[in-house]
Amino acid sequence: MKPLKATGIQYAALPYRLVGRQVQILLITSRGVGRWVIPKGWPMPGLKPQDAAAMEAAEEAGVVGEIEAHPLGSYHYQKRLKSGREVAAQVIVFPFHVTFQAEAWKEQGQRAHQWFPCARAAQLVAEPALRRLIRDFGVARTPTLLAQGLRTYRNWRLARA
């Protein structure tokens, strides 16, 4: 008889910023293998899922910003536990607009981090469903020329008021 596979739920932040008309994604390396991943972790008692994801982003990447209440989607992967056992994990991903990046944070020396254009970030992650989430997010969040012009006009009007 096969042993039952446990499935865990994790919450992740997809840290992003806009540079001109380009959406950039912040990826970090995993502590074990050094693969490019997004900040994620297990549920935290007393915190909403999106707040747990934001906390992970602060601890793992030193970023602060605005986390959205509704998830972007999810993906699955095999999580290796400290015991060496692997469990299937479903990761629920929340968009996280980064407004500040700290100079020092909890896991700073344990991980590398780097900003990438969406298309490049999608190529670098291993999980196919996460690749699709990042690619689709980049397309959906890239401002059009009209939207960029309206934002510039709105800022100009506010500055004159």
Secondary structure as the mmCIF struct_conf table of DSSP 4:
data_model
#
loop_
_struct_conf.conf_type_id
_struct_conf.id
_struct_conf.beg_label_comp_id
_struct_conf.beg_label_asym_id
_struct_conf.beg_label_seq_id
_struct_conf.end_label_comp_id
_struct_conf.end_label_asym_id
_struct_conf.end_label_seq_id
HELX_LH_PP_P HELX_LH_PP_P1 LYS A 2 ALA A 6
STRN STRN1 THR A 7 VAL A 19
TURN_TY1_P TURN_TY1_P1 GLY A 20 ARG A 21
STRN STRN2 GLN A 22 THR A 29
BEND BEND1 ARG A 31 VAL A 33
STRN STRN3 TRP A 36 VAL A 37
STRN STRN4 LYS A 40 GLY A 41
TURN_TY1_P TURN_TY1_P2 PRO A 45 GLY A 46
BEND BEND2 LEU A 47 LEU A 47
HELX_RH_AL_P HELX_RH_AL_P1 PRO A 49 ALA A 61
STRN STRN5 VAL A 63 ILE A 67
BEND BEND3 ALA A 69 HIS A 70
STRN STRN6 GLY A 73 ARG A 80
HELX_LH_PP_P HELX_LH_PP_P2 LEU A 81 LEU A 81
TURN_TY1_P TURN_TY1_P3 LYS A 82 SER A 83
BEND BEND4 GLY A 84 GLY A 84
STRN STRN7 GLU A 86 GLN A 101
BEND BEND5 GLU A 103 ALA A 104
TURN_TY1_P TURN_TY1_P4 LYS A 106 GLU A 107
HELX_RH_3T_P HELX_RH_3T_P1 GLN A 108 GLN A 110
STRN STRN8 HIS A 113 PRO A 117
HELX_RH_AL_P HELX_RH_AL_P2 CYS A 118 LEU A 124
STRN STRN9 VAL A 125 VAL A 125
BEND BEND6 ALA A 126 ALA A 126
HELX_RH_AL_P HELX_RH_AL_P3 PRO A 128 ARG A 141
BEND BEND7 THR A 142 THR A 142
HELX_LH_PP_P HELX_LH_PP_P3 PRO A 143 THR A 144
HELX_RH_AL_P HELX_RH_AL_P4 LEU A 145 ARG A 160
#
